[in-house]
Amino acid sequence: MANNIKDYRKIKSATQEEMAKHIGIGRTALSRIENGAYSPSAKTMQKISNYFNAPIGDIFFNTDVSKNDTEG
């Protein structure tokens, strides 16, 4: 599943380890989610959304967010 987790994580200056610990999953699991190799559960999506204080749709379904931000 394509997502913008890496972009959001860079903005927040968080490592995978820090983020994974905060949302309660392993770093390897987060890496697999971030790289699109694994689709997270709805509960994990919500935790990621809360971590970034951003809508789930912007993180997981609007993969053009970073492109749109640079066009404005």
Secondary structure, DSSP 8 states (H G I E B T S, - for coil): ----HHHHHHHHT--HHHHHHHHTS-HHHHHHHHTTSS---HHHHHHHHHHHTS-HIIIII-TTHHHHHHH-
